[in-house]
Amino acid sequence: MSTHYQQQQPVGGRWNADGEMESTGLGYEDLRFMQTERVTSWGKHSPAPSWVFNTDKLREVIARACEIRAQIYARPANLTQEQRIANAQRRLSARRPSLIRQLETAYAAYVELKRSGADTRKIQSRVEALDSQVMMLDRSAAIFAGVIFYSLRIGMNSPQVASMLGCSPVACRQILSRVCKIAERIERGEHMHSKKAAQ
């Protein structure tokens, strides 16, 4: 299936014409052994905020981002940041069977429309969105950390960040916007106890 980011990426996978997932075999943890090169900055972003360079604050932003993605809006008490991320990850992983079924259904519909010569743009967008959700399920914290690192500390633009993480540029921009909003609210001491409050 053709998408707007067809180039093979170092981390990630894709569906082939037989409906099977193909992967590069690389994980996010492998990126720490790879070299990166600073390139053009991401648009007109301001200098990176201070929390990006503060380890504890950065971990708190990533932990909250994972919890909100898992629909955990009230911060769990008496848990470390690592335990909170693991707790959110368990809830996210529980969504896998349902998302896989939705993705398989959408992909089957895409194949059928493709064969018939019908317009596939809408269903293709649906497949890509579900594929991104499945891809993030087991490595949400790594994706959040990667987007923050490559965009705010290295200065890459969204297509470049996407090529490093195996996401779409749109997803990278959305993630960056969300984590920055979360960080701002943490800095202001605001509590996000609902989906509406977390937006």
Backbone as ProteinMPNN parsed JSONL, in Angstrom:
{"seq_chain_A": "MSTHYQQQQPVGGRWNADGEMESTGLGYEDLRFMQTERVTSWGKHSPAPSWVFNTDKLREVIARACEIRAQIYARPANLTQEQRIANAQRRLSARRPSLIRQLETAYAAYVELKRSGADTRKIQSRVEALDSQVMMLDRSAAIFAGVIFYSLRIGMNSPQVASMLGCSPVACRQILSRVCKIAERIERGEHMHSKKAAQ", "coords_chain_A": {"N_chain_A": [[0.838, -1.184, 0.0], [0.545, 2.184, -0.801], [1.79, 5.053, 0.828], [2.167, 8.397, 2.189], [4.601, 8.388, 3.377], [6.533, 6.432, 2.428], [9.187, 5.525, 2.441], [11.517, 3.161, 3.726], [11.87, 2.883, 7.164], [14.146, 3.19, 10.021], [13.155, 2.184, 12.45], [10.267, 0.388, 13.047], [7.324, -0.909, 11.313], [5.418, -2.355, 8.601], [2.429, -3.07, 6.688], [2.296, -5.64, 4.289], [1.453, -6.585, 0.866], [0.247, -9.037, 1.18], [-1.04, -8.913, 3.523], [0.529, -9.21, 5.765], [2.642, -8.301, 8.52], [5.622, -6.494, 8.119], [8.877, -5.966, 9.42], [11.722, -3.97, 10.398], [13.284, -5.083, 12.289], [14.572, -3.627, 14.182], [14.576, -1.971, 17.336], [13.4, 0.706, 19.504], [15.245, 0.928, 21.549], [17.613, 0.351, 20.272], [18.441, 2.653, 19.08], [20.12, 4.16, 20.66], [22.633, 3.32, 20.113], [23.192, 4.322, 17.701], [24.321, 6.9, 15.467], [23.483, 10.348, 15.308], [22.756, 13.262, 13.38], [22.796, 16.73, 13.553], [20.333, 18.648, 12.014], [18.371, 20.837, 9.928], [16.351, 23.093, 11.849], [13.187, 22.486, 13.519], [10.797, 23.949, 11.956], [9.381, 26.966, 13.166], [9.841, 26.829, 15.874], [10.226, 27.831, 19.29], [13.143, 28.204, 21.415], [14.152, 25.181, 23.092], [12.186, 24.231, 25.89], [12.91, 24.507, 29.451], [12.304, 22.166, 30.894], [12.889, 20.072, 29.273], [15.542, 19.544, 29.586], [15.794, 18.803, 32.148], [16.039, 16.024, 34.015], [14.242, 14.776, 35.889], [11.864, 16.269, 35.582], [11.4, 15.828, 32.875], [10.934, 13.043, 32.835], [8.599, 13.035, 34.321], [6.816, 14.358, 32.614], [6.729, 12.505, 30.49], [5.705, 10.284, 31.842], [3.15, 11.265, 32.603], [2.097, 11.735, 30.066], [1.922, 9.138, 29.058], [0.08, 8.062, 30.882], [-2.208, 9.639, 30.388], [-2.69, 8.941, 27.748], [-3.45, 6.356, 28.197], [-5.808, 6.797, 29.387], [-5.77, 7.409, 32.096], [-6.395, 9.658, 34.254], [-6.25, 10.781, 36.783], [-3.504, 11.231, 38.79], [-1.754, 8.425, 39.883], [-1.226, 7.565, 43.295], [1.653, 7.132, 45.42], [3.351, 5.758, 43.669], [6.257, 5.191, 41.717], [7.734, 7.046, 38.976], [8.518, 5.254, 36.982], [6.959, 3.003, 37.675], [4.437, 4.047, 37.264], [4.476, 4.481, 34.507], [4.698, 1.824, 33.665], [2.279, 0.85, 34.634], [0.459, 2.312, 33.093], [1.207, 1.296, 30.63], [0.4, -1.38, 30.78], [-2.375, -1.094, 30.701], [-2.67, 0.055, 28.174], [-1.675, -2.013, 26.544], [-3.655, -3.876, 26.815], [-5.506, -3.098, 25.0], [-4.755, -4.081, 22.594], [-5.847, -6.548, 21.261], [-8.42, -5.661, 20.398], [-7.776, -3.423, 18.789], [-6.221, -4.656, 16.819], [-8.112, -6.273, 15.564], [-9.787, -4.288, 14.497], [-7.972, -3.07, 12.772], [-7.38, -5.161, 10.975], [-9.896, -5.526, 9.823], [-10.274, -3.02, 8.607], [-8.1, -3.03, 6.844], [-8.742, -5.167, 5.185], [-10.996, -4.12, 3.97], [-9.806, -2.028, 2.597], [-8.178, -3.425, 0.747], [-10.161, -4.662, -0.78], [-11.513, -2.45, -1.887], [-9.426, -1.388, -3.349], [-8.955, -3.355, -5.258], [-11.296, -3.166, -6.678], [-11.076, -0.763, -7.864], [-12.044, 1.5, -6.671], [-12.297, 4.624, -4.803], [-9.818, 4.909, -2.423], [-8.899, 6.57, -0.451], [-10.08, 7.45, 1.999], [-10.398, 5.067, 3.534], [-7.775, 4.282, 3.544], [-6.589, 6.245, 5.121], [-7.791, 5.566, 7.499], [-6.69, 3.01, 7.958], [-3.985, 3.717, 8.249], [-4.109, 5.316, 10.547], [-4.989, 3.48, 12.507], [-2.899, 1.671, 12.336], [-0.789, 3.216, 13.308], [-1.63, 3.544, 15.932], [-1.515, 0.897, 16.889], [1.202, 0.434, 16.579], [2.25, 2.16, 18.503], [1.404, 1.08, 20.887], [3.0, -0.716, 22.499], [5.255, 0.742, 23.01], [4.934, 3.351, 23.941], [6.074, 5.184, 25.799], [8.706, 5.294, 24.852], [8.301, 6.382, 22.313], [7.23, 8.918, 22.95], [9.452, 9.96, 24.34], [11.345, 9.886, 22.287], [10.289, 11.65, 20.334], [10.379, 14.061, 21.771], [13.152, 14.255, 22.269], [14.418, 14.168, 19.652], [13.14, 16.289, 18.307], [13.117, 18.596, 20.007], [15.614, 18.658, 21.274], [17.599, 17.781, 19.459], [16.771, 19.092, 17.167], [15.434, 18.322, 14.85], [13.144, 18.233, 12.011], [9.632, 17.419, 11.527], [9.276, 15.315, 9.484], [11.84, 14.197, 9.565], [12.066, 13.344, 12.226], [10.03, 11.485, 12.166], [11.146, 9.594, 10.436], [13.102, 8.525, 12.036], [11.713, 7.295, 14.09], [9.734, 5.729, 12.984], [7.147, 6.617, 12.656], [4.38, 8.609, 11.402], [4.849, 11.887, 9.971], [2.765, 13.627, 10.693], [1.739, 12.405, 13.021], [3.952, 12.715, 14.688], [4.044, 15.516, 14.989], [1.615, 15.937, 16.297], [2.019, 14.508, 18.677], [4.17, 15.96, 19.784], [2.949, 18.444, 20.23], [1.046, 17.687, 22.152], [2.595, 16.702, 24.334], [3.976, 18.997, 25.033], [1.896, 20.662, 25.891], [1.043, 19.189, 28.094], [3.329, 19.387, 29.686], [3.356, 22.153, 30.188], [1.081, 22.413, 31.768], [1.749, 20.861, 33.949], [3.865, 22.384, 34.917], [2.423, 24.599, 35.744], [1.116, 23.523, 37.827], [-1.33, 22.329, 37.49], [-4.027, 19.962, 37.69], [-4.975, 17.048, 35.95], [-7.81, 15.633, 35.729], [-9.663, 14.57, 34.041], [-10.689, 13.646, 30.698], [-11.327, 15.923, 29.204], [-10.014, 17.913, 30.639], [-7.42, 17.199, 30.171], [-6.907, 17.791, 27.57]], "CA_chain_A": [[0.0, 0.0, 0.0], [1.329, 3.405, -0.903], [1.475, 6.121, 1.758], [2.991, 9.576, 1.958], [5.918, 8.184, 3.971], [6.82, 5.076, 1.991], [10.574, 5.125, 2.637], [11.743, 2.258, 4.837], [12.398, 3.598, 8.31], [14.977, 2.328, 10.842], [12.357, 1.535, 13.481], [8.861, 0.33, 12.68], [6.893, -1.984, 10.43], [4.348, -1.991, 7.68], [1.661, -4.187, 6.153], [2.588, -5.891, 2.883], [0.286, -6.878, 0.026], [-0.367, -10.275, 1.637], [-1.67, -8.68, 4.811], [1.438, -9.566, 6.84], [3.459, -7.2, 8.991], [7.055, -6.583, 7.897], [9.587, -5.102, 10.341], [13.162, -3.857, 10.195], [13.968, -5.84, 13.334], [15.184, -2.696, 15.12], [13.716, -1.41, 18.349], [13.803, 2.042, 19.931], [16.435, 0.839, 22.374], [18.799, 0.268, 19.418], [18.821, 3.976, 18.592], [21.184, 4.754, 21.462], [23.911, 2.907, 19.548], [23.307, 4.925, 16.377], [24.727, 8.292, 15.449], [22.546, 11.289, 14.708], [23.386, 14.49, 12.898], [21.894, 17.872, 13.674], [19.94, 19.186, 10.717], [17.587, 22.06, 10.043], [15.455, 23.099, 13.004], [11.795, 22.169, 13.238], [9.934, 25.103, 11.739], [9.638, 28.21, 13.888], [9.731, 26.565, 17.297], [11.06, 28.574, 20.21], [14.162, 27.344, 22.028], [13.595, 24.091, 23.904], [11.878, 24.632, 27.269], [13.873, 24.017, 30.44], [11.971, 20.839, 31.395], [13.489, 19.093, 28.37], [16.899, 19.275, 30.049], [15.702, 18.393, 33.554], [15.687, 14.606, 33.937], [13.051, 14.441, 36.671], [10.705, 16.886, 34.944], [11.181, 15.14, 31.607], [10.3, 11.761, 33.14], [7.231, 13.299, 34.764], [6.035, 14.652, 31.409], [6.535, 11.249, 29.76], [4.797, 9.458, 32.646], [1.796, 11.799, 32.478], [1.642, 11.522, 28.69], [1.526, 7.724, 28.96], [-1.149, 7.865, 31.666], [-3.339, 10.258, 29.694], [-2.97, 8.103, 26.584], [-4.137, 5.171, 28.718], [-7.022, 7.314, 30.036], [-5.575, 7.487, 33.544], [-6.309, 11.107, 34.386], [-5.827, 11.101, 38.145], [-2.165, 10.684, 39.004], [-1.732, 7.399, 40.928], [-0.405, 7.91, 44.453], [2.621, 6.166, 45.954], [4.018, 5.003, 42.607], [7.351, 5.891, 41.068], [7.452, 7.363, 37.581], [8.658, 4.006, 36.222], [5.788, 2.175, 37.963], [3.283, 4.68, 36.618], [4.579, 4.181, 33.075], [4.38, 0.399, 33.509], [0.838, 0.714, 34.88], [-0.208, 2.808, 31.885], [1.522, 0.387, 29.534], [-0.47, -2.563, 30.896], [-3.709, -0.738, 30.22], [-2.58, 0.233, 26.722], [-1.482, -3.322, 25.91], [-4.935, -4.588, 26.842], [-6.293, -2.671, 23.843], [-4.206, -4.665, 21.37], [-6.751, -7.426, 20.492], [-9.475, -4.886, 19.754], [-7.19, -2.619, 17.721], [-5.797, -5.551, 15.743], [-9.327, -6.647, 14.825], [-10.201, -3.122, 13.719], [-7.001, -2.87, 11.704], [-7.572, -6.221, 9.99], [-11.141, -5.221, 9.115], [-10.031, -1.862, 7.758], [-7.175, -3.392, 5.771], [-9.491, -6.002, 4.246], [-11.841, -3.206, 3.199], [-8.904, -1.307, 1.698], [-7.798, -4.336, -0.339], [-11.329, -4.868, -1.623], [-11.732, -1.222, -2.652], [-8.305, -1.26, -4.276], [-9.185, -4.291, -6.357], [-12.447, -2.729, -7.475], [-10.763, 0.513, -8.479], [-12.759, 2.58, -5.99], [-11.482, 5.587, -4.06], [-9.352, 4.273, -1.178], [-8.245, 7.552, 0.407], [-10.666, 7.477, 3.333], [-10.067, 3.834, 4.248], [-6.325, 4.279, 3.714], [-6.325, 7.071, 6.302], [-8.226, 4.771, 8.645], [-5.674, 1.971, 8.162], [-2.77, 4.353, 8.75], [-4.349, 5.758, 11.923], [-5.003, 2.287, 13.355], [-1.544, 1.121, 12.33], [0.004, 4.048, 14.211], [-2.048, 3.233, 17.295], [-0.958, -0.407, 17.239], [2.653, 0.592, 16.677], [2.591, 2.862, 19.732], [0.896, 0.407, 22.074], [4.013, -1.331, 23.347], [6.415, 1.609, 23.212], [4.456, 4.729, 24.037], [7.066, 6.012, 26.494], [9.847, 5.471, 23.954], [7.894, 7.303, 21.249], [7.182, 10.253, 23.541], [10.822, 10.389, 24.601], [12.007, 10.091, 21.009], [9.791, 12.882, 19.716], [10.93, 15.173, 22.547], [14.597, 14.319, 22.075], [14.816, 14.502, 18.287], [12.604, 17.572, 17.856], [13.457, 19.726, 20.861], [17.032, 18.7, 21.644], [18.432, 17.662, 18.259], [16.324, 20.12, 16.231], [14.934, 17.753, 13.596], [11.773, 18.557, 11.648], [8.742, 16.278, 11.73], [9.596, 14.159, 8.636], [13.073, 13.583, 10.024], [11.741, 12.61, 13.45], [9.233, 10.334, 11.748], [12.024, 8.584, 9.852], [13.855, 7.901, 13.12], [10.842, 6.552, 15.002], [8.798, 4.874, 12.273], [5.798, 7.189, 12.732], [4.122, 9.573, 10.347], [5.146, 13.256, 10.399], [1.59, 14.19, 11.367], [1.705, 11.849, 14.372], [5.029, 13.351, 15.45], [3.638, 16.878, 15.343], [0.547, 15.843, 17.286], [2.622, 14.082, 19.939], [4.94, 17.072, 20.326], [1.993, 19.427, 20.737], [0.411, 17.171, 23.363], [3.52, 16.629, 25.466], [4.28, 20.364, 25.442], [0.747, 21.132, 26.667], [1.098, 18.489, 29.376], [4.425, 19.987, 30.453], [2.939, 23.477, 30.631], [0.118, 22.27, 32.854], [2.5, 20.374, 35.105], [4.6, 23.545, 35.425], [1.46, 25.478, 36.427], [0.547, 22.799, 38.958], [-2.706, 21.931, 37.208], [-4.322, 18.531, 37.771], [-5.793, 16.61, 34.826], [-8.633, 14.544, 36.258], [-10.644, 14.139, 33.05], [-10.239, 13.744, 29.314], [-11.463, 17.309, 28.792], [-8.965, 18.696, 31.298], [-6.12, 16.785, 29.638], [-6.782, 18.222, 26.182]], "C_chain_A": [[0.873, 1.234, 0.0], [0.86, 4.413, 0.119], [2.391, 7.282, 1.464], [4.335, 9.463, 2.654], [6.37, 6.754, 3.708], [8.216, 4.595, 2.366], [10.729, 4.23, 3.858], [12.419, 3.003, 5.98], [13.198, 2.65, 9.199], [14.209, 1.582, 11.922], [10.908, 1.533, 13.037], [8.561, -0.832, 11.757], [5.802, -1.495, 9.511], [3.651, -3.258, 7.197], [2.02, -4.376, 4.691], [1.324, -6.286, 2.136], [-0.43, -8.153, 0.435], [-1.025, -10.126, 2.998], [-0.795, -9.067, 5.984], [2.295, -8.367, 7.218], [4.934, -7.47, 8.717], [7.743, -5.578, 8.805], [11.059, -5.063, 9.996], [13.944, -4.682, 11.201], [14.672, -4.957, 14.351], [14.156, -2.19, 16.107], [14.209, -0.034, 18.756], [15.09, 1.998, 20.752], [17.718, 0.771, 21.544], [19.304, 1.648, 18.997], [19.959, 4.592, 19.399], [22.559, 4.352, 20.969], [24.16, 3.541, 18.179], [23.724, 6.38, 16.494], [23.649, 9.138, 14.807], [23.297, 12.548, 14.337], [22.382, 15.618, 12.993], [21.617, 18.453, 12.291], [19.088, 20.43, 10.941], [16.582, 21.968, 11.172], [14.017, 22.89, 12.56], [10.985, 23.459, 13.155], [10.363, 26.323, 12.527], [9.496, 28.01, 15.393], [10.665, 27.461, 18.094], [12.143, 27.645, 20.748], [13.523, 26.316, 22.952], [13.336, 24.564, 25.323], [12.804, 23.94, 28.259], [13.582, 22.589, 30.895], [12.576, 19.738, 30.523], [14.867, 18.661, 28.866], [16.957, 18.881, 31.528], [15.179, 16.963, 33.598], [14.402, 14.279, 34.674], [11.79, 15.017, 36.042], [10.365, 16.198, 33.621], [10.481, 13.804, 31.835], [8.856, 11.948, 33.58], [6.329, 13.592, 33.566], [5.733, 13.364, 30.649], [5.565, 10.343, 30.51], [3.36, 9.941, 32.514], [1.248, 11.585, 31.077], [1.179, 10.085, 28.502], [0.22, 7.474, 29.692], [-2.359, 8.444, 30.948], [-3.704, 9.45, 28.45], [-3.734, 6.845, 26.996], [-5.425, 5.526, 29.451], [-6.946, 7.186, 31.555], [-5.355, 8.959, 33.841], [-5.901, 11.56, 35.785], [-4.477, 10.437, 38.396], [-2.181, 9.671, 40.135], [-0.784, 7.789, 42.061], [0.555, 6.776, 44.798], [3.249, 5.266, 44.891], [5.162, 5.837, 42.054], [6.959, 6.209, 39.627], [7.536, 6.111, 36.715], [7.458, 3.094, 36.438], [4.54, 2.739, 37.299], [3.287, 4.413, 35.118], [4.208, 2.724, 32.815], [2.887, 0.152, 33.689], [0.041, 1.172, 33.659], [0.006, 1.851, 30.727], [0.654, -0.86, 29.581], [-1.867, -2.266, 30.372], [-3.716, -0.563, 28.698], [-2.476, -1.109, 25.998], [-2.775, -4.122, 25.863], [-5.816, -4.21, 25.652], [-5.879, -3.389, 22.56], [-5.197, -5.556, 20.616], [-7.829, -6.656, 19.735], [-8.928, -4.068, 18.589], [-6.754, -3.473, 16.536], [-7.004, -5.961, 14.904], [-9.792, -5.487, 13.954], [-9.268, -2.891, 12.533], [-7.174, -3.904, 10.6], [-8.829, -5.971, 9.156], [-10.947, -4.066, 8.14], [-9.125, -2.215, 6.579], [-7.871, -4.269, 4.727], [-10.388, -5.142, 3.363], [-11.003, -2.42, 2.194], [-8.542, -2.171, 0.488], [-8.954, -4.521, -1.307], [-11.597, -3.633, -2.488], [-10.64, -1.025, -3.697], [-8.514, -2.138, -5.498], [-10.312, -3.824, -7.272], [-12.2, -1.4, -8.173], [-11.462, 1.699, -7.845], [-11.773, 3.502, -5.258], [-11.114, 4.982, -2.702], [-8.807, 5.279, -0.17], [-8.781, 7.542, 1.84], [-10.268, 6.238, 4.133], [-8.564, 3.731, 4.46], [-5.932, 5.097, 4.942], [-6.696, 6.326, 7.571], [-7.19, 3.699, 8.975], [-4.411, 2.578, 8.766], [-2.928, 4.786, 10.203], [-4.317, 4.571, 12.889], [-3.612, 1.664, 13.452], [-0.645, 1.892, 13.289], [-0.344, 3.751, 15.666], [-1.467, 1.907, 17.763], [0.543, -0.305, 17.456], [3.065, 1.22, 18.0], [2.236, 2.094, 20.997], [1.997, -0.045, 23.025], [5.235, -0.453, 23.587], [6.023, 3.077, 23.259], [5.494, 5.637, 24.687], [8.257, 6.295, 25.597], [9.514, 6.445, 22.827], [7.838, 8.73, 21.775], [8.584, 10.799, 23.763], [11.563, 10.707, 23.301], [11.589, 11.377, 20.325], [10.37, 14.099, 20.436], [12.419, 15.353, 22.249], [14.961, 14.819, 20.683], [14.324, 15.879, 17.845], [13.12, 18.742, 18.679], [14.939, 19.806, 21.23], [17.965, 18.606, 20.436], [18.046, 18.722, 17.225], [15.836, 19.599, 14.901], [13.518, 18.242, 13.304], [10.933, 17.283, 11.711], [8.994, 15.104, 10.786], [10.862, 13.439, 9.088], [12.862, 12.787, 11.307], [10.964, 11.348, 13.103], [10.11, 9.224, 11.191], [12.834, 7.863, 10.918], [12.984, 6.95, 13.942], [9.855, 5.632, 14.299], [7.362, 5.333, 12.388], [5.55, 8.04, 11.489], [4.496, 10.962, 10.855], [3.988, 13.902, 11.146], [1.523, 13.701, 12.802], [2.771, 12.495, 15.251], [4.649, 14.753, 15.888], [2.544, 16.869, 16.406], [1.103, 15.468, 18.658], [3.383, 15.229, 20.585], [4.018, 18.129, 20.928], [1.398, 18.964, 22.065], [1.366, 17.163, 24.547], [3.891, 18.032, 25.944], [3.142, 20.951, 26.271], [0.731, 20.479, 28.041], [2.17, 19.11, 30.262], [4.035, 21.357, 31.001], [1.984, 23.388, 31.813], [0.765, 21.717, 34.118], [3.25, 21.539, 35.75], [3.675, 24.487, 36.194], [0.812, 24.809, 37.624], [-0.888, 22.381, 38.749], [-2.852, 20.414, 37.272], [-5.276, 18.157, 36.647], [-6.597, 15.382, 35.242], [-9.676, 14.046, 35.27], [-10.039, 14.275, 31.665], [-10.27, 15.192, 28.851], [-10.335, 18.149, 29.37], [-7.599, 18.406, 30.724], [-5.885, 17.284, 28.23], [-6.147, 19.602, 26.086]], "O_chain_A": [[1.851, 1.301, 0.744], [-0.344, 4.617, 0.273], [3.277, 7.194, 0.614], [5.152, 10.375, 2.531], [6.565, 5.967, 4.635], [8.422, 3.402, 2.587], [10.145, 4.502, 4.907], [13.429, 3.677, 5.777], [12.976, 1.44, 9.159], [14.575, 0.46, 12.275], [10.372, 2.583, 12.682], [9.437, -1.643, 11.456], [5.324, -0.367, 9.629], [4.193, -4.36, 7.282], [2.052, -3.411, 3.927], [0.24, -6.316, 2.719], [-1.593, -8.344, 0.08], [-1.512, -11.104, 3.565], [-1.3, -9.24, 7.094], [2.634, -7.532, 6.379], [5.443, -8.543, 9.042], [7.261, -4.456, 8.957], [11.591, -5.989, 9.384], [15.127, -4.955, 11.0], [15.301, -5.462, 15.281], [12.992, -2.001, 15.756], [15.319, 0.357, 18.394], [15.922, 2.902, 20.67], [18.794, 1.094, 22.045], [20.46, 1.794, 18.603], [20.686, 5.447, 18.893], [23.555, 4.965, 21.353], [25.208, 3.324, 17.57], [23.495, 7.014, 17.524], [22.978, 8.701, 13.872], [24.341, 12.86, 14.91], [21.24, 15.475, 12.558], [22.531, 18.714, 11.51], [19.093, 21.004, 12.03], [16.023, 20.902, 11.43], [13.67, 23.087, 11.396], [10.544, 23.991, 14.174], [11.541, 26.678, 12.561], [9.077, 28.922, 16.106], [11.754, 27.807, 17.636], [12.068, 26.431, 20.557], [12.464, 26.567, 23.528], [14.186, 25.236, 25.908], [13.408, 22.914, 27.946], [14.51, 21.862, 31.249], [12.754, 18.608, 30.978], [15.306, 17.543, 28.597], [18.034, 18.655, 32.081], [14.023, 16.709, 33.261], [13.55, 13.571, 34.136], [10.764, 14.341, 35.972], [9.195, 16.01, 33.289], [9.543, 13.464, 31.114], [7.991, 11.133, 33.261], [5.194, 13.116, 33.516], [4.602, 13.156, 30.21], [4.704, 9.707, 29.901], [2.448, 9.134, 32.334], [0.065, 11.286, 30.912], [0.158, 9.839, 27.859], [-0.65, 6.761, 29.192], [-3.417, 7.815, 30.902], [-4.882, 9.29, 28.133], [-4.561, 6.335, 26.241], [-6.058, 4.665, 30.062], [-7.944, 6.889, 32.212], [-4.239, 9.459, 33.695], [-5.276, 12.609, 35.944], [-4.332, 9.225, 38.233], [-2.581, 10.01, 41.249], [0.319, 8.281, 41.82], [0.293, 5.61, 44.502], [3.635, 4.135, 45.185], [5.044, 7.057, 41.937], [5.961, 5.694, 39.123], [6.719, 5.924, 35.814], [6.981, 2.472, 35.489], [3.687, 1.988, 36.828], [2.241, 4.151, 34.524], [3.489, 2.421, 31.863], [2.299, -0.662, 32.977], [-0.916, 0.519, 33.242], [-0.904, 1.618, 29.932], [0.216, -1.349, 28.54], [-2.469, -3.09, 29.683], [-4.655, -0.984, 28.022], [-3.112, -1.315, 24.964], [-2.967, -4.95, 24.972], [-6.767, -4.923, 25.333], [-6.579, -3.31, 21.551], [-5.384, -5.347, 19.417], [-8.12, -6.957, 18.577], [-9.539, -4.021, 17.522], [-6.899, -3.064, 15.384], [-6.927, -5.994, 13.676], [-10.153, -5.689, 12.794], [-9.712, -2.559, 11.434], [-7.122, -3.564, 9.417], [-8.832, -6.176, 7.942], [-11.395, -4.123, 6.995], [-9.349, -1.761, 5.457], [-7.621, -4.132, 3.53], [-10.528, -5.394, 2.167], [-11.442, -2.177, 1.07], [-8.591, -1.709, -0.652], [-8.752, -4.535, -2.521], [-11.875, -3.757, -3.681], [-10.907, -0.55, -4.8], [-8.278, -1.715, -6.63], [-10.286, -4.056, -8.481], [-13.017, -0.958, -8.98], [-11.474, 2.79, -8.416], [-10.589, 3.195, -5.12], [-11.989, 4.591, -1.929], [-8.296, 4.874, 0.874], [-8.003, 7.618, 2.79], [-9.847, 6.351, 5.284], [-8.12, 3.152, 5.452], [-5.056, 4.698, 5.709], [-6.013, 6.432, 8.59], [-6.85, 3.502, 10.142], [-3.832, 2.012, 9.693], [-2.002, 4.645, 11.002], [-3.702, 4.641, 13.953], [-3.202, 1.192, 14.512], [0.167, 1.298, 13.999], [0.534, 3.71, 16.526], [-0.984, 1.796, 18.89], [1.087, -0.883, 18.397], [4.101, 0.866, 18.562], [2.723, 2.431, 22.077], [1.928, 0.216, 24.226], [6.157, -0.861, 24.294], [6.699, 3.934, 22.689], [5.765, 6.731, 24.191], [8.767, 7.416, 25.579], [10.361, 7.245, 22.431], [8.337, 9.651, 21.129], [8.878, 11.945, 23.423], [12.316, 11.678, 23.228], [12.426, 12.111, 19.798], [10.8, 15.056, 19.793], [12.883, 16.467, 22.007], [15.721, 15.778, 20.543], [15.012, 16.567, 17.09], [13.516, 19.767, 18.124], [15.462, 20.894, 21.47], [18.999, 19.273, 20.394], [18.906, 19.201, 16.485], [15.817, 20.339, 13.916], [12.78, 18.617, 14.215], [11.467, 16.194, 11.924], [8.934, 13.963, 11.243], [10.947, 12.214, 9.004], [13.407, 11.695, 11.465], [11.202, 10.281, 13.669], [9.855, 8.046, 11.44], [13.216, 6.709, 10.727], [13.461, 5.925, 14.429], [9.198, 4.826, 14.959], [6.443, 4.528, 12.234], [6.423, 8.166, 10.63], [4.463, 11.194, 12.063], [4.196, 14.636, 12.112], [1.276, 14.493, 13.711], [2.524, 12.788, 16.42], [4.903, 15.14, 17.028], [2.55, 17.701, 17.314], [0.707, 16.039, 19.675], [3.264, 15.455, 21.789], [4.284, 18.646, 22.013], [1.261, 19.758, 22.996], [0.993, 17.571, 25.647], [4.098, 18.237, 27.14], [3.389, 21.661, 27.246], [0.44, 21.136, 29.041], [1.945, 19.334, 31.451], [4.347, 21.683, 32.146], [2.064, 24.186, 32.747], [0.368, 22.07, 35.229], [3.272, 21.67, 36.974], [4.087, 25.101, 37.178], [0.048, 25.439, 38.356], [-1.601, 22.106, 39.714], [-1.921, 19.676, 36.951], [-6.265, 18.85, 36.409], [-6.133, 14.248, 35.127], [-10.492, 13.191, 35.615], [-9.014, 14.931, 31.479], [-9.344, 15.647, 28.179], [-9.765, 18.994, 28.68], [-6.709, 19.254, 30.775], [-4.76, 17.209, 27.736], [-5.965, 20.123, 24.985]]}, "name": "protein", "num_of_chains": 1, "seq": "MSTHYQQQQPVGGRWNADGEMESTGLGYEDLRFMQTERVTSWGKHSPAPSWVFNTDKLREVIARACEIRAQIYARPANLTQEQRIANAQRRLSARRPSLIRQLETAYAAYVELKRSGADTRKIQSRVEALDSQVMMLDRSAAIFAGVIFYSLRIGMNSPQVASMLGCSPVACRQILSRVCKIAERIERGEHMHSKKAAQ"}
